[in-house]
């Protein structure tokens, strides 16, 4: 089941807001980001690995641990290109 995701931008940075926490990966239907794009979850300093396949950005969320989660309502992923 794909989590519900909302998007917003500010100063050229894309933010993907997941309403349900993505257990293993977050799949985004967005144009391909730059090859050197960095993805972090707001409130956590970990840079998350990602790949782009079949027109979708797939963010690996397995590096996130319970203690990294600062929210229980929504989770925002920053995609900085």
WOURKA-V964403 format. One record per helix or strand of 2 or more residues. SS is the DSSP state (2 for helix, 1 for strand). FROM is the first residue (numbers start at 1). TO is the last residue. If there is no record, write none. Layout:
ss->{SS & SS}
from->{FROM & FROM}
to->{TO & TO}
This chain:
ss->{1 & 1 & 1 & 1 & 1 & 1 & 2 & 1}
from->{5 & 13 & 25 & 38 & 50 & 56 & 66 & 75}
to->{10 & 18 & 28 & 41 & 53 & 60 & 68 & 80}
